[in-house]
Amino acid sequence: MIEDLLSKSEAERLALEAKRLKNGRSEYETWYGFIQLYSQRSLTNEDDKLPALSGIAHAYSLRHDSEYLAGLWLGGIATGLLWFNATTDPLRRPARYRAPSWSWVSLDGPIDFFSISAGTVLENTVEIYNVVARIKADGLDPFGRVKYGELKL
């Protein structure tokens, strides 16, 4: 599944990251590592950013008991919110709404996640007391396009 979309070296790197789970790493690092690689790709239709991930996100949800929030996972929200531009070129905002501004999906261009690049398990260093999250899907697929999103921490 994910391996079919990645080169062999990228798949091997993600497999090594997955092994770190047994060493106290966040269970969501594999997802966010995949997203780092995905953000470097060019899509023919940029509106397809979430629908293109839909099948993988659905499969991932079967293994992780967490709510999907426009490309992020509620269970790994500390990691997911701390994304940043991976280059010196500015990220591009699409002409039409695609996702809430707190999601990496809201912009186009290569991104990185602080916990992955810095090697810090944010779930061990950040304590979030209350999260209120709401996503309104734009259609029937809860892993597809988003019409609206709200997040309060």
VOTI-871422 format. One line per field, with one value per residue: x, y, z of N, C-alpha, C, CB in turn; residue in three letters; residue number from 1. Coordinates in steps of 0.05 Angstrom, whole numbers. Glycine has a CB too. Layout:
n.px: X / ...
n.py: Y / ...
n.pz: Z / ...
ca.px: X / ...
ca.py: Y / ...
ca.pz: Z / ...
c.px: X / ...
c.py: Y / ...
c.pz: Z / ...
cb.px: X / ...
cb.py: Y / ...
cb.pz: Z / ...
residu: Ala / ...
num: NUM / ...
This chain:
n.px: 16 / 27 / 80 / 79 / 75 / 122 / 193 / 242 / 284 / 260 / 217 / 245 / 270 / 225 / 208 / 249 / 241 / 192 / 208 / 230 / 187 / 183 / 222 / 203 / 186 / 139 / 77 / 55 / 94 / 109 / 67 / 71 / 122 / 115 / 81 / 116 / 148 / 107 / 91 / 130 / 119 / 90 / 25 / -23 / -73 / -83 / -125 / -135 / -106 / -120 / -160 / -126 / -97 / -134 / -147 / -102 / -102 / -150 / -137 / -96 / -124 / -150 / -113 / -99 / -129 / -155 / -179 / -185 / -160 / -162 / -112 / -81 / -73 / -113 / -94 / -39 / -32 / 2 / 51 / 33 / 15 / 61 / 89 / 131 / 158 / 199 / 238 / 273 / 241 / 178 / 118 / 59 / -6 / -67 / -116 / -168 / -205 / -179 / -165 / -164 / -124 / -87 / -72 / -24 / -41 / -65 / -30 / 16 / 75 / 140 / 142 / 163 / 166 / 173 / 184 / 203 / 248 / 278 / 282 / 252 / 204 / 145 / 97 / 115 / 135 / 100 / 40 / -26 / -85 / -140 / -176 / -214 / -242 / -265 / -285 / -313 / -332 / -326 / -368 / -380 / -336 / -298 / -244 / -230 / -239 / -245 / -292 / -295 / -259 / -243 / -205 / -190 / -147
n.py: -23 / 35 / 28 / 19 / 70 / 95 / 103 / 50 / 64 / 105 / 78 / 41 / 76 / 97 / 50 / 41 / 84 / 69 / 26 / 53 / 63 / 24 / 40 / 81 / 123 / 167 / 140 / 162 / 182 / 154 / 164 / 220 / 224 / 201 / 240 / 283 / 266 / 261 / 315 / 336 / 322 / 335 / 349 / 336 / 359 / 402 / 406 / 355 / 338 / 318 / 278 / 243 / 220 / 192 / 135 / 113 / 140 / 120 / 65 / 71 / 90 / 45 / 18 / 53 / 83 / 138 / 204 / 231 / 290 / 329 / 313 / 308 / 273 / 265 / 239 / 246 / 300 / 341 / 332 / 336 / 389 / 420 / 434 / 458 / 501 / 468 / 488 / 546 / 573 / 606 / 576 / 560 / 587 / 558 / 579 / 567 / 547 / 493 / 467 / 476 / 530 / 511 / 462 / 425 / 415 / 460 / 491 / 493 / 458 / 434 / 407 / 400 / 365 / 386 / 349 / 304 / 322 / 343 / 302 / 296 / 271 / 295 / 284 / 267 / 313 / 355 / 376 / 371 / 394 / 397 / 384 / 407 / 388 / 395 / 374 / 385 / 347 / 352 / 324 / 252 / 223 / 216 / 222 / 251 / 310 / 374 / 416 / 451 / 467 / 464 / 477 / 475 / 485
n.pz: 0 / 23 / 9 / -46 / -67 / -57 / -68 / -64 / -27 / 2 / 26 / 57 / 92 / 119 / 143 / 179 / 212 / 233 / 264 / 306 / 339 / 377 / 410 / 441 / 409 / 377 / 357 / 312 / 280 / 234 / 198 / 194 / 174 / 124 / 103 / 100 / 56 / 17 / 12 / -19 / -70 / -135 / -152 / -203 / -200 / -151 / -116 / -104 / -61 / -8 / -23 / -52 / -12 / 16 / 16 / 40 / 89 / 110 / 116 / 153 / 196 / 213 / 243 / 282 / 336 / 328 / 313 / 248 / 222 / 173 / 147 / 192 / 256 / 312 / 357 / 352 / 354 / 374 / 348 / 295 / 289 / 291 / 241 / 188 / 137 / 92 / 59 / 31 / -3 / -9 / 17 / -20 / -22 / -39 / -89 / -77 / -18 / 19 / 65 / 138 / 165 / 203 / 186 / 148 / 98 / 79 / 50 / -6 / -21 / 0 / 65 / 134 / 196 / 262 / 305 / 280 / 249 / 291 / 325 / 371 / 416 / 418 / 445 / 493 / 516 / 511 / 539 / 529 / 551 / 537 / 479 / 426 / 369 / 303 / 241 / 179 / 128 / 57 / 25 / 23 / 41 / 98 / 99 / 56 / 16 / 50 / 79 / 122 / 181 / 251 / 308 / 375 / 428
ca.px: 0 / 45 / 105 / 75 / 77 / 148 / 216 / 252 / 299 / 241 / 202 / 263 / 273 / 201 / 208 / 267 / 227 / 171 / 221 / 235 / 164 / 189 / 241 / 190 / 179 / 110 / 65 / 46 / 117 / 109 / 48 / 82 / 145 / 103 / 71 / 139 / 154 / 84 / 90 / 150 / 108 / 73 / 0 / -35 / -95 / -76 / -149 / -136 / -86 / -132 / -171 / -104 / -88 / -158 / -145 / -80 / -112 / -170 / -122 / -81 / -144 / -158 / -92 / -96 / -155 / -153 / -195 / -170 / -166 / -151 / -84 / -68 / -87 / -118 / -76 / -12 / -36 / 25 / 69 / 20 / 12 / 87 / 101 / 143 / 168 / 225 / 256 / 273 / 220 / 153 / 96 / 38 / -34 / -84 / -136 / -193 / -202 / -174 / -163 / -159 / -96 / -69 / -63 / -4 / -56 / -74 / -10 / 31 / 104 / 152 / 141 / 177 / 154 / 194 / 192 / 218 / 274 / 294 / 284 / 239 / 177 / 129 / 77 / 128 / 144 / 78 / 16 / -50 / -106 / -166 / -177 / -240 / -236 / -288 / -280 / -337 / -323 / -339 / -376 / -385 / -311 / -286 / -215 / -226 / -239 / -255 / -307 / -291 / -245 / -239 / -189 / -185 / -130
ca.py: 0 / 59 / 21 / 21 / 98 / 105 / 89 / 30 / 77 / 120 / 58 / 30 / 97 / 98 / 25 / 45 / 102 / 53 / 10 / 71 / 62 / 6 / 54 / 104 / 144 / 171 / 121 / 177 / 191 / 141 / 179 / 247 / 220 / 197 / 266 / 299 / 257 / 268 / 344 / 343 / 313 / 353 / 337 / 348 / 376 / 407 / 402 / 326 / 332 / 300 / 253 / 225 / 206 / 181 / 106 / 107 / 150 / 101 / 42 / 79 / 93 / 19 / 10 / 73 / 93 / 167 / 219 / 243 / 319 / 342 / 306 / 304 / 254 / 277 / 225 / 257 / 328 / 357 / 328 / 345 / 418 / 433 / 431 / 482 / 501 / 454 / 502 / 575 / 583 / 608 / 558 / 573 / 583 / 554 / 599 / 559 / 535 / 464 / 457 / 497 / 540 / 496 / 437 / 427 / 413 / 487 / 504 / 475 / 459 / 415 / 414 / 382 / 365 / 391 / 326 / 285 / 333 / 348 / 277 / 299 / 260 / 317 / 273 / 265 / 339 / 374 / 366 / 385 / 387 / 394 / 389 / 407 / 388 / 390 / 375 / 380 / 336 / 362 / 299 / 230 / 211 / 231 / 224 / 266 / 339 / 386 / 441 / 468 / 455 / 480 / 464 / 491 / 470
ca.pz: 0 / 23 / -4 / -74 / -74 / -50 / -78 / -44 / -6 / 19 / 41 / 77 / 113 / 136 / 159 / 201 / 230 / 246 / 285 / 329 / 356 / 399 / 427 / 454 / 390 / 373 / 337 / 289 / 264 / 207 / 182 / 188 / 156 / 98 / 95 / 91 / 29 / 0 / 8 / -39 / -96 / -149 / -160 / -227 / -190 / -123 / -100 / -97 / -40 / 12 / -35 / -60 / 13 / 29 / 20 / 60 / 115 / 120 / 125 / 177 / 217 / 223 / 261 / 303 / 346 / 330 / 294 / 226 / 220 / 149 / 144 / 219 / 273 / 338 / 376 / 349 / 346 / 381 / 326 / 270 / 287 / 289 / 215 / 178 / 110 / 91 / 41 / 34 / -20 / 6 / 11 / -35 / -13 / -62 / -94 / -63 / 8 / 18 / 93 / 157 / 165 / 221 / 173 / 127 / 72 / 71 / 34 / -24 / -20 / 19 / 94 / 153 / 223 / 282 / 321 / 263 / 243 / 315 / 340 / 397 / 419 / 430 / 463 / 519 / 526 / 509 / 551 / 519 / 570 / 525 / 450 / 413 / 340 / 286 / 212 / 162 / 102 / 33 / 12 / 41 / 50 / 120 / 94 / 31 / 17 / 74 / 75 / 145 / 204 / 275 / 328 / 399 / 448
c.px: 18 / 70 / 103 / 78 / 105 / 170 / 226 / 267 / 281 / 226 / 220 / 268 / 249 / 199 / 226 / 255 / 206 / 184 / 227 / 211 / 169 / 209 / 229 / 183 / 149 / 100 / 56 / 69 / 118 / 90 / 61 / 107 / 136 / 94 / 93 / 146 / 132 / 84 / 110 / 141 / 92 / 48 / -10 / -57 / -90 / -100 / -151 / -117 / -97 / -144 / -149 / -94 / -110 / -155 / -124 / -89 / -132 / -156 / -107 / -100 / -152 / -138 / -89 / -123 / -153 / -170 / -176 / -179 / -152 / -120 / -68 / -85 / -89 / -99 / -47 / -13 / -13 / 46 / 58 / 18 / 39 / 101 / 112 / 152 / 196 / 245 / 257 / 253 / 194 / 133 / 74 / 11 / -51 / -105 / -162 / -187 / -199 / -174 / -159 / -129 / -77 / -60 / -43 / -17 / -64 / -55 / 3 / 61 / 114 / 152 / 157 / 162 / 177 / 203 / 209 / 246 / 291 / 297 / 271 / 211 / 160 / 108 / 89 / 135 / 122 / 54 / -7 / -73 / -133 / -164 / -206 / -234 / -261 / -280 / -307 / -326 / -339 / -347 / -379 / -359 / -299 / -256 / -209 / -227 / -253 / -269 / -301 / -276 / -241 / -223 / -184 / -169 / -131
c.py: 25 / 52 / 23 / 50 / 109 / 90 / 69 / 44 / 92 / 100 / 46 / 51 / 99 / 72 / 28 / 64 / 87 / 36 / 27 / 71 / 45 / 19 / 80 / 127 / 145 / 152 / 136 / 187 / 178 / 156 / 206 / 245 / 216 / 223 / 284 / 292 / 265 / 298 / 353 / 336 / 335 / 338 / 351 / 367 / 379 / 404 / 372 / 318 / 313 / 275 / 233 / 209 / 189 / 151 / 99 / 117 / 131 / 76 / 48 / 81 / 66 / 8 / 29 / 84 / 123 / 180 / 232 / 272 / 332 / 338 / 302 / 284 / 267 / 265 / 235 / 286 / 346 / 356 / 341 / 375 / 433 / 426 / 458 / 479 / 488 / 466 / 532 / 588 / 585 / 586 / 573 / 566 / 579 / 576 / 593 / 545 / 504 / 452 / 480 / 505 / 525 / 470 / 443 / 426 / 440 / 501 / 483 / 480 / 440 / 425 / 393 / 384 / 368 / 366 / 306 / 296 / 337 / 323 / 278 / 287 / 280 / 307 / 269 / 292 / 360 / 362 / 383 / 376 / 382 / 401 / 387 / 409 / 381 / 394 / 369 / 371 / 349 / 338 / 277 / 218 / 227 / 235 / 241 / 296 / 350 / 412 / 461 / 453 / 474 / 464 / 483 / 473 / 485
c.pz: 0 / 7 / -35 / -84 / -70 / -64 / -56 / -21 / 13 / 37 / 63 / 100 / 131 / 153 / 183 / 222 / 246 / 268 / 310 / 349 / 380 / 418 / 439 / 435 / 387 / 352 / 312 / 271 / 236 / 188 / 174 / 171 / 128 / 86 / 86 / 62 / 9 / -7 / -13 / -68 / -109 / -158 / -185 / -219 / -160 / -105 / -91 / -75 / -19 / -1 / -44 / -36 / 26 / 35 / 41 / 87 / 127 / 131 / 151 / 201 / 229 / 244 / 285 / 311 / 350 / 308 / 274 / 223 / 197 / 147 / 170 / 234 / 301 / 359 / 375 / 342 / 353 / 358 / 300 / 267 / 283 / 263 / 206 / 150 / 109 / 72 / 47 / 16 / -4 / -2 / -3 / -24 / -38 / -65 / -80 / -37 / 5 / 46 / 112 / 158 / 183 / 208 / 151 / 99 / 61 / 52 / 15 / -22 / 1 / 48 / 109 / 179 / 244 / 297 / 305 / 257 / 268 / 332 / 368 / 396 / 433 / 449 / 491 / 532 / 526 / 522 / 542 / 537 / 557 / 495 / 441 / 383 / 325 / 257 / 198 / 135 / 79 / 16 / 33 / 53 / 73 / 118 / 69 / 35 / 42 / 67 / 97 / 166 / 226 / 295 / 351 / 419 / 474
cb.px: -19 / 52 / 113 / 47 / 57 / 152 / 239 / 270 / 320 / 222 / 192 / 291 / 278 / 176 / 216 / 294 / 214 / 156 / 248 / 241 / 140 / 201 / 266 / 207 / 193 / 105 / 42 / 30 / 142 / 100 / 22 / 87 / 162 / 80 / 54 / 164 / 159 / 58 / 95 / 176 / 92 / 88 / -21 / -46 / -123 / -64 / -174 / -129 / -77 / -153 / -188 / -81 / -78 / -182 / -139 / -54 / -124 / -190 / -103 / -67 / -168 / -160 / -66 / -77 / -163 / -123 / -212 / -174 / -159 / -156 / -71 / -67 / -72 / -147 / -76 / 3 / -61 / 38 / 75 / -7 / -1 / 105 / 80 / 166 / 170 / 220 / 248 / 301 / 216 / 140 / 86 / 40 / -44 / -98 / -141 / -210 / -226 / -148 / -139 / -168 / -97 / -83 / -88 / 17 / -81 / -79 / 12 / 21 / 113 / 180 / 112 / 207 / 137 / 184 / 167 / 203 / 271 / 280 / 312 / 237 / 178 / 117 / 66 / 152 / 167 / 73 / 18 / -55 / -108 / -186 / -159 / -259 / -214 / -312 / -258 / -356 / -326 / -321 / -357 / -399 / -291 / -292 / -202 / -248 / -253 / -232 / -337 / -318 / -219 / -267 / -162 / -212 / -101
cb.py: 0 / 67 / -8 / 11 / 114 / 105 / 109 / 10 / 96 / 136 / 35 / 23 / 125 / 100 / 1 / 57 / 126 / 35 / -1 / 99 / 51 / -21 / 60 / 114 / 139 / 200 / 107 / 200 / 185 / 111 / 184 / 262 / 196 / 176 / 279 / 294 / 227 / 260 / 359 / 328 / 287 / 366 / 338 / 326 / 364 / 434 / 410 / 310 / 358 / 315 / 261 / 240 / 226 / 185 / 92 / 122 / 178 / 94 / 32 / 106 / 108 / -1 / 8 / 96 / 79 / 175 / 240 / 227 / 332 / 372 / 327 / 331 / 227 / 272 / 196 / 241 / 339 / 348 / 299 / 334 / 429 / 425 / 420 / 491 / 530 / 425 / 496 / 586 / 566 / 635 / 544 / 564 / 607 / 526 / 601 / 540 / 541 / 459 / 436 / 488 / 569 / 491 / 423 / 405 / 395 / 504 / 518 / 479 / 488 / 408 / 416 / 390 / 340 / 411 / 312 / 279 / 359 / 370 / 269 / 329 / 232 / 334 / 247 / 247 / 349 / 383 / 366 / 380 / 409 / 413 / 368 / 430 / 367 / 408 / 355 / 405 / 305 / 382 / 291 / 208 / 209 / 217 / 197 / 259 / 350 / 391 / 435 / 478 / 443 / 489 / 454 / 501 / 468
cb.pz: 24 / 52 / 3 / -82 / -59 / -20 / -86 / -58 / -18 / 2 / 22 / 64 / 99 / 118 / 142 / 191 / 215 / 226 / 274 / 320 / 340 / 389 / 411 / 475 / 363 / 365 / 349 / 298 / 278 / 209 / 197 / 214 / 166 / 99 / 117 / 110 / 28 / 14 / 34 / -33 / -93 / -174 / -137 / -246 / -196 / -119 / -116 / -122 / -27 / 28 / -59 / -73 / 33 / 12 / -6 / 51 / 112 / 97 / 104 / 173 / 207 / 200 / 247 / 294 / 372 / 327 / 309 / 200 / 247 / 151 / 128 / 234 / 274 / 347 / 372 / 327 / 361 / 407 / 321 / 268 / 312 / 313 / 194 / 197 / 98 / 82 / 11 / 27 / -46 / 1 / 37 / -65 / 5 / -61 / -124 / -81 / 26 / 4 / 95 / 185 / 173 / 247 / 161 / 129 / 76 / 95 / 51 / -53 / -13 / 10 / 104 / 156 / 228 / 302 / 332 / 237 / 228 / 332 / 343 / 405 / 434 / 409 / 452 / 517 / 509 / 480 / 583 / 489 / 590 / 539 / 435 / 423 / 333 / 294 / 203 / 160 / 101 / 17 / -10 / 26 / 27 / 146 / 92 / 12 / -8 / 94 / 75 / 156 / 195 / 287 / 316 / 412 / 437
residu: Met / Ile / Glu / Asp / Leu / Leu / Ser / Lys / Ser / Glu / Ala / Glu / Arg / Leu / Ala / Leu / Glu / Ala / Lys / Arg / Leu / Lys / Asn / Gly / Arg / Ser / Glu / Tyr / Glu / Thr / Trp / Tyr / Gly / Phe / Ile / Gln / Leu / Tyr / Ser / Gln / Arg / Ser / Leu / Thr / Asn / Glu / Asp / Asp / Lys / Leu / Pro / Ala / Leu / Ser / Gly / Ile / Ala / His / Ala / Tyr / Ser / Leu / Arg / His / Asp / Ser / Glu / Tyr / Leu / Ala / Gly / Leu / Trp / Leu / Gly / Gly / Ile / Ala / Thr / Gly / Leu / Leu / Trp / Phe / Asn / Ala / Thr / Thr / Asp / Pro / Leu / Arg / Arg / Pro / Ala / Arg / Tyr / Arg / Ala / Pro / Ser / Trp / Ser / Trp / Val / Ser / Leu / Asp / Gly / Pro / Ile / Asp / Phe / Phe / Ser / Ile / Ser / Ala / Gly / Thr / Val / Leu / Glu / Asn / Thr / Val / Glu / Ile / Tyr / Asn / Val / Val / Ala / Arg / Ile / Lys / Ala / Asp / Gly / Leu / Asp / Pro / Phe / Gly / Arg / Val / Lys / Tyr / Gly / Glu / Leu / Lys / Leu
num: 1 / 2 / 3 / 4 / 5 / 6 / 7 / 8 / 9 / 10 / 11 / 12 / 13 / 14 / 15 / 16 / 17 / 18 / 19 / 20 / 21 / 22 / 23 / 24 / 25 / 26 / 27 / 28 / 29 / 30 / 31 / 32 / 33 / 34 / 35 / 36 / 37 / 38 / 39 / 40 / 41 / 42 / 43 / 44 / 45 / 46 / 47 / 48 / 49 / 50 / 51 / 52 / 53 / 54 / 55 / 56 / 57 / 58 / 59 / 60 / 61 / 62 / 63 / 64 / 65 / 66 / 67 / 68 / 69 / 70 / 71 / 72 / 73 / 74 / 75 / 76 / 77 / 78 / 79 / 80 / 81 / 82 / 83 / 84 / 85 / 86 / 87 / 88 / 89 / 90 / 91 / 92 / 93 / 94 / 95 / 96 / 97 / 98 / 99 / 100 / 101 / 102 / 103 / 104 / 105 / 106 / 107 / 108 / 109 / 110 / 111 / 112 / 113 / 114 / 115 / 116 / 117 / 118 / 119 / 120 / 121 / 122 / 123 / 124 / 125 / 126 / 127 / 128 / 129 / 130 / 131 / 132 / 133 / 134 / 135 / 136 / 137 / 138 / 139 / 140 / 141 / 142 / 143 / 144 / 145 / 146 / 147 / 148 / 149 / 150 / 151 / 152 / 153
